[in-house]
Amino acid sequence: MSKKHKQWWQHHEWPEGEGAERPWPEHWSGKPAGLFAWFAFMFGTLAVLMLGMGGGLIYLLVTAVERTGGRAAPFLLGGCGLALFFPWLMWLVGRRAFAGVGTVAQVMAAAEKVAEGDLTVRVPAYGRRHRFARLAHSFNQMTAALQQADEQRRNLTADVAHELRTPLHIIQGNLEGILDGVYEPTAEHLQATLAETHSLARLVDDLHTLAQAEAGQIALRMEPVDVTELLADAQTSFSGQAEERGVTLAISFVGKPAELTINGDAGRLDQVLGNLLANALRHTPPGGTIRLEAARQDAGAGNSADSGAVSTVQIQVQDTGEGIPAADLPHVFDRFWRGDRARTRADGSGGGLGLAIVKQLVAAHHGRVAVHSTPGQGTTFTLSFPASPKNTL
């Protein structure tokens, strides 16, 4: 490490305290020096050899000039030039090589710390144009991504434990109450316990589906799917719940069934719509409306200039509910996220995995999902899937 970089390191104010990230811990100090010494030895040896060869060449040429009476003078000048050029070339190559020795050594030491489980290490990078600086930046980006993934894993474990704890405590309390004689083993108490076991089963199924979808291992039975039938089935399935809550559930289509056909797994697509409708019903007050709409967007339609665009079928789930604040919109597809942290499963708010599953299943169908919401006016989820050719049906 150069003197300039060492002084920069010593006088730089790194964050202190628990969890503070220092790119170069103190116990790394010997590793850059060792690597520098190794490079210096190798290049020094080569430099000595080059100087020796150059000196020998000059001696031979001088001797030849003396013996030939000056006729070999041009060869002497050329030999002297070569004898000076090669050491200069070695110096130039060595300078460029030594410029990145410190960064390479720090990356090596940081990689060892990452292997030991420390994902907070970072490598200081000097500038952005030098190739070794780009190496340091790439390494820092990698460790930052690993650290974020590790934090998400820890949060997921904590969230799963929290979600499992509530129904397990209810089941345990009900069963202990019946065994201790506090509760009578009536159908009401048994039904409440059974309902919690169903909640546990749904949570486990949702976690399994989400894990498979994120790993790209979910099994899909791809076939032509008529979107008009898909929406009609969803309306039939949720019409009873909507009527019970006093919510109007309507569907509409733009185009013929042959134009509203996509290639997908009908069961998984029904699950996507079911999760969106269940979410809409939870947040739409009595007297509100939930509308399912489907339309085809042909390639090149509108003002799009993308020559590679493909036709899509868009499905929208619109509600006139409470809406989502703008600050919460980026998080609606996160696992176990709820806009109202006070909600629990007891009020029908679900386990917080429905929208995360929607995002993964839509992606598995090579589609996209977007959300738009205005607080107090409602929320619209838009699903876009590649359309099948119009003559599919």
Backbone hydrogen bonds in HBPLUS format (Angstrom, degrees):
<---DONOR---> <-ACCEPTOR-->    atom                        ^
c    i                          cat <-CA-CA->   ^        H-A-AA   ^      H-
h    n   atom  resd res      DA  || num        DHA   H-A  angle D-A-AA Bond
n    s   type  num  typ     dist DA aas  dist angle  dist       angle   num
A0006-LYS N   A0002-SER O   2.91 MM   4  6.17 154.0  1.98 149.5 157.6     1
A0007-GLN N   A0003-LYS O   2.94 MM   4  6.14 161.3  1.98 149.2 153.4     2
A0008-TRP N   A0004-LYS O   2.98 MM   4  6.24 154.8  2.05 144.2 151.8     3
A0009-TRP N   A0005-HIS O   2.90 MM   4  6.14 154.5  1.97 144.9 151.5     4
A0010-GLN N   A0006-LYS O   2.94 MM   4  6.22 161.3  1.98 152.2 156.8     5
A0011-HIS N   A0007-GLN O   3.07 MM   4  6.17 155.4  2.13 151.1 156.1     6
A0012-HIS N   A0008-TRP O   2.99 MM   4  5.87 119.4  2.37 139.8 152.9     7
A0020-ALA N   A0017-GLY O   3.16 MM   3  5.56 159.8  2.20 128.6 129.2     8
A0028-TRP N   A0025-PRO O   3.16 MM   3  5.82 160.5  2.20 118.2 121.7     9
A0029-SER N   A0026-GLU O   3.12 MM   3  5.82 174.4  2.12 126.7 128.4    10
A0031-LYS N   A0028-TRP O   2.97 MM   3  5.65 142.6  2.12 122.0 132.0    11
A0034-GLY N   A0030-GLY O   3.01 MM   4  6.16 154.1  2.08 146.6 153.6    12
A0035-LEU N   A0031-LYS O   3.09 MM   4  6.28 164.5  2.11 152.9 156.4    13
A0036-PHE N   A0032-PRO O   2.84 MM   4  5.98 155.4  1.90 148.2 155.8    14
A0037-ALA N   A0033-ALA O   2.89 MM   4  6.08 157.5  1.94 147.4 153.2    15
A0038-TRP N   A0034-GLY O   3.03 MM   4  6.27 151.4  2.11 143.8 151.5    16
A0039-PHE N   A0035-LEU O   3.01 MM   4  6.29 162.4  2.04 150.6 154.4    17
A0040-ALA N   A0036-PHE O   2.82 MM   4  6.04 160.6  1.85 151.3 157.6    18
A0041-PHE N   A0037-ALA O   2.88 MM   4  6.05 156.3  1.94 146.6 152.4    19
A0042-MET N   A0038-TRP O   3.05 MM   4  6.30 165.2  2.08 150.2 153.6    20
A0043-PHE N   A0039-PHE O   2.91 MM   4  6.10 178.9  1.91 161.8 162.1    21
A0044-GLY N   A0040-ALA O   2.76 MM   4  5.63 148.5  1.85 140.4 150.7    22
A0045-THR N   A0041-PHE O   2.89 MM   4  5.99 158.8  1.93 145.6 151.0    23
A0046-LEU N   A0042-MET O   3.10 MM   4  6.38 162.4  2.14 147.0 151.7    24
A0047-ALA N   A0043-PHE O   2.82 MM   4  5.99 152.2  1.89 144.1 152.5    25
A0048-VAL N   A0044-GLY O   2.91 MM   4  6.17 159.6  1.95 153.1 157.4    26
A0049-LEU N   A0045-THR O   3.02 MM   4  6.27 162.2  2.05 150.0 155.0    27
A0050-MET N   A0046-LEU O   2.86 MM   4  6.08 157.6  1.91 148.6 155.0    28
A0051-LEU N   A0047-ALA O   2.86 MM   4  6.09 159.9  1.90 151.2 156.5    29
A0052-GLY N   A0048-VAL O   2.83 MM   4  6.03 158.1  1.88 148.6 155.2    30
A0053-MET N   A0049-LEU O   2.84 MM   4  6.06 161.3  1.87 149.5 154.8    31
A0054-GLY N   A0050-MET O   2.82 MM   4  6.00 156.2  1.88 145.6 153.0    32
A0055-GLY N   A0051-LEU O   2.80 MM   4  6.01 161.0  1.84 150.0 155.0    33
A0056-GLY N   A0052-GLY O   2.91 MM   4  6.10 159.7  1.95 148.8 154.5    34
A0057-LEU N   A0053-MET O   2.91 MM   4  6.09 154.0  1.98 145.6 152.9    35
A0058-ILE N   A0054-GLY O   2.97 MM   4  6.23 158.6  2.02 149.4 154.7    36
A0059-TYR N   A0055-GLY O   2.97 MM   4  6.19 159.3  2.01 148.3 154.0    37
A0060-LEU N   A0056-GLY O   2.98 MM   4  6.21 161.5  2.02 150.0 154.3    38
A0061-LEU N   A0057-LEU O   2.97 MM   4  6.19 160.3  2.01 150.2 155.7    39
A0062-VAL N   A0058-ILE O   2.84 MM   4  6.06 160.7  1.88 154.3 159.5    40
A0063-THR N   A0059-TYR O   2.97 MM   4  6.16 161.4  2.01 148.9 154.1    41
A0064-ALA N   A0060-LEU O   2.91 MM   4  6.13 152.6  1.98 144.0 152.1    42
A0065-VAL N   A0061-LEU O   2.91 MM   4  6.17 149.7  2.00 147.0 154.8    43
A0066-GLU N   A0062-VAL O   3.06 MM   4  6.35 159.3  2.10 150.7 155.4    44
A0067-ARG N   A0063-THR O   3.07 MM   4  6.31 154.6  2.14 147.3 154.0    45
A0068-THR N   A0064-ALA O   3.00 MM   4  6.13 145.3  2.13 143.8 152.8    46
A0070-GLY N   A0065-VAL O   3.02 MM   5  4.92 156.0  2.08 143.6 146.3    47
A0073-ALA N   A0070-GLY O   3.19 MM   3  5.37 157.2  2.24 116.1 115.4    48
A0075-PHE N   A0072-ALA O   3.11 MM   3  5.36 119.2  2.49 102.3 117.0    49
A0076-LEU N   A0072-ALA O   3.04 MM   4  6.39 145.5  2.16 147.7 158.3    50
A0076-LEU N   A0073-ALA O   2.98 MM   3  4.93 118.7  2.37  94.9 111.1    51
A0077-LEU N   A0073-ALA O   3.01 MM   4  6.38 157.3  2.06 158.0 162.8    52
A0078-GLY N   A0074-PRO O   3.02 MM   4  6.29 163.3  2.05 148.3 152.8    53
A0079-GLY N   A0075-PHE O   2.84 MM   4  5.98 158.6  1.88 146.7 152.9    54
A0080-CYS N   A0076-LEU O   2.90 MM   4  6.11 158.0  1.94 150.0 155.9    55
A0081-GLY N   A0077-LEU O   2.99 MM   4  6.23 153.7  2.06 145.0 152.4    56
A0082-LEU N   A0078-GLY O   2.97 MM   4  6.28 156.9  2.02 148.6 154.6    57
A0083-ALA N   A0079-GLY O   2.82 MM   4  6.04 156.5  1.88 148.1 155.4    58
A0084-LEU N   A0080-CYS O   3.01 MM   4  6.25 141.0  2.16 143.1 152.2    59
A0085-PHE N   A0081-GLY O   2.81 MM   4  5.96 147.3  1.92 145.1 155.5    60
A0086-PHE N   A0082-LEU O   3.13 MM   4  6.15 174.7  2.13 156.6 155.4    61
A0088-TRP N   A0084-LEU O   3.34 MM   4  6.44 158.3  2.39 141.6 147.9    62
A0089-LEU N   A0085-PHE O   2.82 MM   4  6.09 154.4  1.88 154.0 162.1    63
A0090-MET N   A0086-PHE O   2.89 MM   4  6.15 157.8  1.94 152.5 158.4    64
A0091-TRP N   A0087-PRO O   2.84 MM   4  6.11 153.7  1.91 147.1 154.5    65
A0092-LEU N   A0088-TRP O   2.95 MM   4  6.22 156.1  2.00 148.3 154.4    66
A0093-VAL N   A0089-LEU O   2.97 MM   4  6.21 170.1  1.98 156.5 158.3    67
A0094-GLY N   A0090-MET O   2.84 MM   4  5.92 161.6  1.88 147.6 153.8    68
A0095-ARG N   A0091-TRP O   2.88 MM   4  6.02 151.6  1.96 143.9 151.5    69
A0096-ARG N   A0092-LEU O   3.16 MM   4  6.46 160.1  2.21 149.5 153.6    70
A0097-ALA N   A0093-VAL O   2.94 MM   4  6.15 153.5  2.01 148.7 157.0    71
A0098-PHE N   A0094-GLY O   2.78 MM   4  5.92 167.2  1.80 153.8 157.1    72
A0099-ALA N   A0095-ARG O   3.08 MM   4  6.15 134.9  2.29 136.7 147.9    73
A0100-GLY N   A0097-ALA O   3.24 MM   3  5.92 150.9  2.33 114.1 120.2    74
A0101-VAL N   A0098-PHE O   3.19 MM   3  5.00 159.3  2.23 100.1 106.5    75
A0104-VAL N   A0100-GLY O   2.95 MM   4  6.11 167.0  1.96 156.4 160.0    76
A0105-ALA N   A0101-VAL O   2.90 MM   4  6.07 163.2  1.93 153.9 158.7    77
A0106-GLN N   A0102-GLY O   2.93 MM   4  6.14 155.6  1.99 146.7 153.7    78
A0107-VAL N   A0103-THR O   2.88 MM   4  6.13 154.4  1.95 150.3 157.4    79
A0108-MET N   A0104-VAL O   2.94 MM   4  6.19 155.9  1.99 149.2 155.7    80
A0109-ALA N   A0105-ALA O   2.95 MM   4  6.24 162.7  1.98 150.3 154.6    81
A0110-ALA N   A0106-GLN O   2.80 MM   4  5.96 156.7  1.86 146.5 153.9    82
A0111-ALA N   A0107-VAL O   2.85 MM   4  6.00 152.8  1.92 145.9 153.0    83
A0112-GLU N   A0108-MET O   3.18 MM   4  6.50 147.5  2.29 142.7 150.5    84
A0113-LYS N   A0109-ALA O   3.16 MM   4  6.55 151.4  2.25 144.4 151.8    85
A0114-VAL N   A0110-ALA O   2.90 MM   4  6.23 153.2  1.97 151.3 159.2    86
A0115-ALA N   A0111-ALA O   2.95 MM   4  6.18 153.7  2.02 143.8 150.8    87
A0116-GLU N   A0112-GLU O   3.11 MM   4  6.41 132.9  2.35 136.1 148.3    88
A0116-GLU N   A0113-LYS O   3.08 MM   3  4.98 128.9  2.35  91.7 105.6    89
A0118-ASP N   A0113-LYS O   2.98 MM   5  5.43 156.7  2.04 152.3 144.8    90
A0117-GLY N   A0114-VAL O   2.93 MM   3  5.05 155.6  1.99 104.3 112.3    91
A0133-ALA N   A0130-HIS O   3.03 MM   3  5.16 122.9  2.36  98.5 113.5    92
A0134-ARG N   A0130-HIS O   3.01 MM   4  6.42 152.6  2.09 151.9 159.9    93
A0135-LEU N   A0131-ARG O   3.01 MM   4  6.31 141.9  2.16 135.9 146.5    94
A0136-ALA N   A0132-PHE O   3.02 MM   4  6.34 152.8  2.09 142.0 148.1    95
A0137-HIS N   A0133-ALA O   2.92 MM   4  6.25 160.5  1.96 151.3 156.6    96
A0138-SER N   A0134-ARG O   2.87 MM   4  6.04 160.2  1.91 147.9 153.2    97
A0139-PHE N   A0135-LEU O   2.92 MM   4  6.13 156.1  1.98 147.1 153.9    98
A0140-ASN N   A0136-ALA O   2.91 MM   4  6.15 159.1  1.95 150.7 156.4    99
A0141-GLN N   A0137-HIS O   2.94 MM   4  6.18 154.9  2.00 148.2 155.0   100
A0142-MET N   A0138-SER O   2.97 MM   4  6.20 153.5  2.04 145.3 152.4   101
A0143-THR N   A0139-PHE O   2.95 MM   4  6.26 165.5  1.98 156.2 158.8   102
A0144-ALA N   A0140-ASN O   2.91 MM   4  6.03 152.8  1.99 144.3 152.3   103
A0145-ALA N   A0141-GLN O   2.99 MM   4  6.17 155.3  2.05 144.4 150.7   104
A0146-LEU N   A0142-MET O   2.91 MM   4  6.21 156.1  1.97 149.8 157.0   105
A0147-GLN N   A0143-THR O   2.84 MM   4  5.99 154.0  1.91 144.3 151.5   106
A0148-GLN N   A0144-ALA O   2.94 MM   4  6.16 156.6  1.99 146.2 152.3   107
A0149-ALA N   A0145-ALA O   2.93 MM   4  6.14 159.7  1.97 147.6 153.2   108
A0150-ASP N   A0146-LEU O   2.90 MM   4  6.10 151.8  1.98 144.5 152.4   109
A0151-GLU N   A0147-GLN O   2.94 MM   4  6.19 154.9  2.01 146.5 153.2   110
A0152-GLN N   A0148-GLN O   2.91 MM   4  6.19 155.7  1.97 148.7 155.5   111
A0153-ARG N   A0149-ALA O   2.92 MM   4  6.16 151.7  2.00 143.0 150.9   112
A0154-ARG N   A0150-ASP O   2.96 MM   4  6.24 159.5  2.01 148.5 153.6   113
A0155-ASN N   A0151-GLU O   2.86 MM   4  6.09 160.8  1.90 150.0 155.7   114
A0156-LEU N   A0152-GLN O   2.81 MM   4  5.97 153.9  1.87 146.0 153.5   115
A0157-THR N   A0153-ARG O   2.96 MM   4  6.23 159.2  2.00 149.4 154.5   116
A0158-ALA N   A0154-ARG O   3.00 MM   4  6.28 160.7  2.03 149.9 154.9   117
A0159-ASP N   A0155-ASN O   2.80 MM   4  6.02 158.0  1.85 150.0 156.5   118
A0160-VAL N   A0156-LEU O   2.84 MM   4  6.02 164.0  1.87 154.8 158.7   119
A0161-ALA N   A0157-THR O   3.02 MM   4  6.18 162.1  2.05 146.0 151.1   120
A0162-HIS N   A0158-ALA O   2.94 MM   4  6.16 152.5  2.02 144.3 152.1   121
A0163-GLU N   A0159-ASP O   2.85 MM   4  6.11 162.6  1.88 153.7 158.1   122
A0164-LEU N   A0160-VAL O   2.93 MM   4  6.09 153.2  2.00 150.8 157.8   123
A0165-ARG N   A0161-ALA O   3.00 MM   4  6.01 141.9  2.15 139.4 149.3   124
A0168-LEU N   A0164-LEU O   3.22 MM   4  6.22 157.2  2.28 149.9 156.8   125
A0169-HIS N   A0165-ARG O   2.90 MM   4  6.01 156.4  1.96 152.6 158.1   126
A0170-ILE N   A0166-THR O   3.14 MM   4  6.41 156.6  2.20 149.5 155.9   127
A0171-ILE N   A0167-PRO O   2.91 MM   4  6.11 164.9  1.93 151.6 155.5   128
A0172-GLN N   A0168-LEU O   2.86 MM   4  5.98 164.6  1.89 148.8 153.8   129
A0173-GLY N   A0169-HIS O   2.80 MM   4  5.90 159.1  1.85 144.9 151.2   130
A0174-ASN N   A0170-ILE O   2.93 MM   4  6.09 162.6  1.96 150.6 155.0   131
A0175-LEU N   A0171-ILE O   3.01 MM   4  6.16 168.4  2.02 153.1 156.4   132
A0176-GLU N   A0172-GLN O   2.92 MM   4  6.02 162.7  1.95 149.8 155.2   133
A0177-GLY N   A0173-GLY O   2.88 MM   4  5.95 151.2  1.96 141.9 150.5   134
A0178-ILE N   A0174-ASN O   3.01 MM   4  6.27 152.3  2.09 146.9 153.4   135
A0179-LEU N   A0175-LEU O   2.97 MM   4  6.21 163.7  1.99 150.5 155.0   136
A0180-ASP N   A0176-GLU O   2.89 MM   4  5.98 150.2  1.97 146.0 153.8   137
A0182-VAL N   A0177-GLY O   2.78 MM   5  4.84 125.6  2.08 154.0 158.5   138
A0183-TYR N   A0177-GLY O   3.06 MM   6  5.29 162.5  2.09 111.1 112.8   139
A0181-GLY N   A0178-ILE O   3.23 MM   3  5.15 153.8  2.31  98.2 105.9   140
A0186-THR N   A0184-GLU O   2.56 MM   2  5.37 142.4  1.70 108.3  95.9   141
A0190-LEU N   A0186-THR O   3.06 MM   4  6.29 165.8  2.08 154.5 159.1   142
A0191-GLN N   A0187-ALA O   2.80 MM   4  5.79 148.3  1.90 139.8 148.8   143
A0192-ALA N   A0188-GLU O   3.02 MM   4  6.27 151.3  2.11 143.7 151.0   144
A0193-THR N   A0189-HIS O   3.07 MM   4  6.33 156.6  2.12 145.6 151.5   145
A0194-LEU N   A0190-LEU O   2.87 MM   4  6.09 156.1  1.93 146.1 153.2   146
A0195-ALA N   A0191-GLN O   2.87 MM   4  6.07 150.1  1.96 145.1 153.1   147
A0196-GLU N   A0192-ALA O   3.23 MM   4  6.52 148.1  2.34 141.3 148.2   148
A0197-THR N   A0193-THR O   3.15 MM   4  6.53 148.8  2.25 144.8 153.3   149
A0198-HIS N   A0194-LEU O   2.98 MM   4  6.33 148.7  2.08 147.2 155.9   150
A0199-SER N   A0195-ALA O   3.02 MM   4  6.36 145.4  2.14 139.5 149.0   151
A0200-LEU N   A0196-GLU O   2.95 MM   4  6.28 154.2  2.02 146.7 153.2   152
A0201-ALA N   A0197-THR O   2.91 MM   4  6.17 158.6  1.96 146.4 152.3   153
A0202-ARG N   A0198-HIS O   2.90 MM   4  6.15 158.3  1.94 149.2 154.5   154
A0203-LEU N   A0199-SER O   2.96 MM   4  6.17 158.5  2.01 147.3 153.3   155
A0204-VAL N   A0200-LEU O   2.94 MM   4  6.19 163.4  1.96 154.8 158.7   156
A0205-ASP N   A0201-ALA O   2.91 MM   4  6.10 161.5  1.95 148.8 154.4   157
A0206-ASP N   A0202-ARG O   2.81 MM   4  6.00 158.1  1.85 149.7 156.0   158
A0207-LEU N   A0203-LEU O   2.92 MM   4  6.12 160.5  1.96 150.1 155.2   159
A0208-HIS N   A0204-VAL O   2.93 MM   4  6.13 156.5  1.99 147.9 154.5   160
A0209-THR N   A0205-ASP O   2.89 MM   4  6.12 161.3  1.92 150.6 155.6   161
A0210-LEU N   A0206-ASP O   2.86 MM   4  6.02 163.8  1.89 151.1 155.9   162
A0211-ALA N   A0207-LEU O   2.91 MM   4  6.02 161.1  1.94 147.0 152.2   163
A0212-GLN N   A0208-HIS O   3.02 MM   4  6.18 162.3  2.05 148.5 153.2   164
A0213-ALA N   A0209-THR O   2.91 MM   4  6.10 161.0  1.95 150.3 156.0   165
A0214-GLU N   A0210-LEU O   2.93 MM   4  6.07 164.7  1.95 152.5 156.4   166
A0215-ALA N   A0211-ALA O   3.09 MM   4  6.17 144.8  2.22 140.1 149.2   167
A0217-GLN N   A0212-GLN O   2.85 MM   5  5.00 156.8  1.91 155.7 153.3   168
A0216-GLY N   A0213-ALA O   3.09 MM   3  5.02 155.1  2.15 100.0 107.7   169
A0223-GLU N   A0264-GLY O   3.01 MM  41  5.42 147.4  2.12 124.8 130.7   170
A0264-GLY N   A0223-GLU O   2.95 MM  41  5.42 164.2  1.97 149.4 144.2   171
A0225-VAL N   A0262-ILE O   2.68 MM  37  5.34 160.0  1.72 166.3 173.2   172
A0262-ILE N   A0225-VAL O   3.08 MM  37  5.34 158.8  2.13 146.5 149.9   173
A0230-LEU N   A0226-ASP O   3.03 MM   4  6.33 154.2  2.10 147.3 155.6   174
A0227-VAL N   A0260-LEU O   2.94 MM  33  5.62 163.1  1.97 166.9 171.4   175
A0231-LEU N   A0227-VAL O   2.94 MM   4  6.15 161.8  1.97 155.0 157.0   176
A0232-ALA N   A0228-THR O   3.03 MM   4  6.17 153.6  2.10 140.4 148.4   177
A0233-ASP N   A0229-GLU O   2.89 MM   4  6.06 158.5  1.94 151.1 155.6   178
A0234-ALA N   A0230-LEU O   3.11 MM   4  6.35 152.6  2.19 140.5 148.1   179
A0235-GLN N   A0231-LEU O   2.92 MM   4  6.17 155.4  1.98 148.6 154.9   180
A0236-THR N   A0232-ALA O   3.02 MM   4  6.27 157.6  2.07 146.6 152.3   181
A0237-SER N   A0233-ASP O   2.96 MM   4  6.18 156.9  2.02 147.8 153.9   182
A0238-PHE N   A0234-ALA O   3.11 MM   4  6.27 150.9  2.20 147.8 154.2   183
A0239-SER N   A0235-GLN O   2.90 MM   4  5.64 114.9  2.34 143.6 156.6   184
A0242-ALA N   A0238-PHE O   2.96 MM   4  6.11 161.6  1.99 153.0 158.7   185
A0243-GLU N   A0239-SER O   2.89 MM   4  6.03 159.2  1.93 148.8 154.1   186
A0244-GLU N   A0240-GLY O   2.97 MM   4  6.16 156.3  2.03 147.2 154.0   187
A0245-ARG N   A0241-GLN O   3.05 MM   4  6.28 145.2  2.18 143.8 152.3   188
A0247-VAL N   A0242-ALA O   2.79 MM   5  4.91 171.0  1.80 151.9 149.6   189
A0246-GLY N   A0243-GLU O   3.14 MM   3  4.96 151.0  2.23  96.5 105.3   190
A0287-GLY N   A0246-GLY O   2.71 MM  41  5.64 173.0  1.71 145.8 148.3   191
A0248-THR N   A0288-GLY O   3.00 MM  40  6.36 166.5  2.02 155.0 152.4   192
A0290-ILE N   A0248-THR O   2.75 MM  42  6.08 163.4  1.78 171.9 177.9   193
A0250-ALA N   A0290-ILE O   2.94 MM  40  6.38 161.9  1.97 160.9 166.7   194
A0292-LEU N   A0250-ALA O   2.76 MM  42  6.18 160.3  1.79 151.6 157.8   195
A0252-SER N   A0292-LEU O   2.83 MM  40  6.35 139.2  2.00 157.1 168.8   196
A0294-ALA N   A0252-SER O   3.18 MM  42  6.68 138.4  2.36 142.3 154.3   197
A0254-VAL N   A0294-ALA O   2.89 MM  40  6.25 140.9  2.04 155.2 167.0   198
A0259-GLU N   A0256-LYS O   2.89 MM   3  5.29 137.9  2.07 110.4 122.5   199
A0260-LEU N   A0256-LYS O   3.14 MM   4  6.46 131.0  2.39 143.9 157.7   200
A0260-LEU N   A0257-PRO O   3.04 MM   3  4.97 134.6  2.25  96.6 109.7   201
A0388-SER N   A0261-THR O   2.77 MM 127  5.49 173.1  1.78 153.6 151.1   202
A0269-LEU N   A0265-ASP O   2.90 MM   4  6.11 162.1  1.93 160.7 166.7   203
A0270-ASP N   A0266-ALA O   2.89 MM   4  6.00 149.2  1.99 143.3 151.6   204
A0271-GLN N   A0267-GLY O   3.02 MM   4  6.31 142.7  2.16 136.9 147.2   205
A0272-VAL N   A0268-ARG O   2.96 MM   4  6.33 147.3  2.07 144.6 153.1   206
A0273-LEU N   A0269-LEU O   3.06 MM   4  6.39 166.1  2.08 152.6 154.0   207
A0274-GLY N   A0270-ASP O   2.84 MM   4  5.97 152.4  1.92 143.0 151.9   208
A0275-ASN N   A0271-GLN O   2.96 MM   4  6.16 157.4  2.02 148.7 153.1   209
A0276-LEU N   A0272-VAL O   3.11 MM   4  6.40 159.2  2.15 149.5 155.2   210
A0277-LEU N   A0273-LEU O   2.83 MM   4  5.99 160.2  1.86 153.3 158.8   211
A0278-ALA N   A0274-GLY O   2.90 MM   4  5.99 160.4  1.93 147.6 153.4   212
A0279-ASN N   A0275-ASN O   3.02 MM   4  6.13 153.9  2.09 140.8 147.9   213
A0280-ALA N   A0276-LEU O   2.91 MM   4  6.13 153.2  1.98 142.6 150.3   214
A0281-LEU N   A0277-LEU O   2.85 MM   4  6.06 159.2  1.90 153.1 158.0   215
A0282-ARG N   A0278-ALA O   3.15 MM   4  6.33 149.6  2.25 141.0 148.3   216
A0283-HIS N   A0280-ALA O   3.18 MM   3  5.36 133.8  2.41  99.4 111.3   217
A0322-GLU N   A0283-HIS O   3.17 MM  39  6.13 145.1  2.30 159.6 166.6   218
A0288-GLY N   A0285-PRO O   3.05 MM   3  5.67 147.0  2.16 142.8 144.9   219
A0320-THR N   A0289-THR O   3.15 MM  31  5.70 126.5  2.45 149.2 162.4   220
A0291-ARG N   A0318-GLN O   2.80 MM  27  5.12 155.4  1.86 143.1 151.7   221
A0318-GLN N   A0291-ARG O   2.93 MM  27  5.12 170.3  1.94 154.4 155.3   222
A0293-GLU N   A0316-GLN O   2.98 MM  23  5.12 161.1  2.02 145.5 150.5   223
A0316-GLN N   A0293-GLU O   2.83 MM  23  5.12 161.4  1.86 145.2 151.3   224
A0295-ALA N   A0314-GLN O   3.00 MM  19  5.42 150.4  2.09 147.3 156.2   225
A0314-GLN N   A0295-ALA O   2.80 MM  19  5.42 163.1  1.83 174.7 172.8   226
A0297-GLN N   A0312-THR O   2.72 MM  15  5.15 172.0  1.73 157.3 160.1   227
A0312-THR N   A0297-GLN O   2.84 MM  15  5.15 160.3  1.88 143.9 148.9   228
A0301-ALA N   A0298-ASP O   3.08 MM   3  5.58 156.2  2.14 134.2 134.8   229
A0309-ALA N   A0306-ASP O   3.21 MM   3  5.47 161.2  2.25 114.1 114.5   230
A0387-ALA N   A0311-SER O   2.92 MM  76  5.51 177.9  1.93 131.0 130.9   231
A0313-VAL N   A0385-PHE O   2.80 MM  72  5.33 155.2  1.86 153.1 161.6   232
A0385-PHE N   A0313-VAL O   3.06 MM  72  5.33 159.6  2.10 139.6 145.8   233
A0315-ILE N   A0383-LEU O   2.78 MM  68  5.00 157.0  1.83 143.9 152.0   234
A0383-LEU N   A0315-ILE O   2.73 MM  68  5.00 171.3  1.73 155.7 158.9   235
A0317-VAL N   A0381-PHE O   2.92 MM  64  5.23 155.3  1.98 148.7 156.9   236
A0381-PHE N   A0317-VAL O   3.08 MM  64  5.23 162.5  2.12 137.1 140.7   237
A0319-ASP N   A0379-THR O   2.99 MM  60  5.55 150.0  2.08 154.0 163.3   238
A0376-GLY N   A0322-GLU O   2.75 MM  54  4.69 174.3  1.76 124.4 126.3   239
A0328-ASP N   A0325-PRO O   2.99 MM   3  5.43 144.3  2.12 110.4 120.7   240
A0329-LEU N   A0326-ALA O   3.34 MM   3  5.35 146.1  2.47  98.8 107.8   241
A0331-HIS N   A0328-ASP O   2.99 MM   3  5.52 154.6  2.05 118.0 126.1   242
A0332-VAL N   A0329-LEU O   3.39 MM   3  5.52 170.6  2.40 112.1 114.5   243
A0334-ASP N   A0331-HIS O   2.98 MM   3  5.27 167.1  2.00 116.8 120.2   244
A0336-PHE N   A0352-GLY O   2.61 MM  16  3.89 136.2  1.79 130.9 134.9   245
A0343-ARG N   A0340-ASP O   3.11 MM   3  5.73 164.4  2.13 117.8 122.6   246
A0347-ASP N   A0344-THR O   3.17 MM   3  5.88 151.5  2.26 115.0 121.0   247
A0348-GLY N   A0345-ARG O   2.96 MM   3  5.11 160.8  2.00 110.7 114.2   248
A0357-ILE N   A0353-LEU O   2.94 MM   4  6.13 155.6  2.00 157.6 164.0   249
A0358-VAL N   A0354-GLY O   3.02 MM   4  6.30 150.8  2.11 141.3 149.9   250
A0359-LYS N   A0355-LEU O   3.04 MM   4  6.30 162.8  2.07 149.4 151.7   251
A0360-GLN N   A0356-ALA O   3.20 MM   4  6.46 163.0  2.23 146.5 150.5   252
A0361-LEU N   A0357-ILE O   2.88 MM   4  6.01 167.0  1.89 158.8 162.4   253
A0362-VAL N   A0358-VAL O   2.96 MM   4  6.04 161.0  2.00 153.5 158.7   254
A0363-ALA N   A0359-LYS O   3.05 MM   4  6.21 157.2  2.10 143.2 149.8   255
A0364-ALA N   A0360-GLN O   2.92 MM   4  6.17 145.7  2.04 142.0 151.7   256
A0365-HIS N   A0362-VAL O   3.04 MM   3  5.17 138.8  2.22  98.8 110.8   257
A0367-GLY N   A0362-VAL O   2.90 MM   5  5.14 156.3  1.96 147.8 146.4   258
A0366-HIS N   A0363-ALA O   2.91 MM   3  4.92 153.3  1.99 112.5 113.3   259
A0368-ARG N   A0384-SER O   2.94 MM  16  5.22 147.9  2.05 140.7 151.0   260
A0384-SER N   A0368-ARG O   2.90 MM  16  5.22 158.9  1.94 153.0 157.0   261
A0370-ALA N   A0382-THR O   2.96 MM  12  5.22 151.1  2.04 142.7 152.0   262
A0382-THR N   A0370-ALA O   2.86 MM  12  5.22 164.9  1.88 149.1 154.2   263
A0372-HIS N   A0380-THR O   2.90 MM   8  5.26 157.1  1.95 151.2 158.8   264
A0380-THR N   A0372-HIS O   2.75 MM   8  5.26 161.5  1.78 163.6 169.6   265
A0374-THR N   A0378-GLY O   3.06 MM   4  5.75 164.5  2.08 169.9 174.4   266
A0377-GLN N   A0374-THR O   2.90 MM   3  5.42 163.0  1.93 143.3 145.4   267
A0378-GLY N   A0374-THR O   3.19 MM   4  5.75 152.4  2.27 158.4 157.5   268
A0392-THR N   A0389-PRO O   3.05 MM   3  5.55 147.7  2.16 125.2 124.3   269
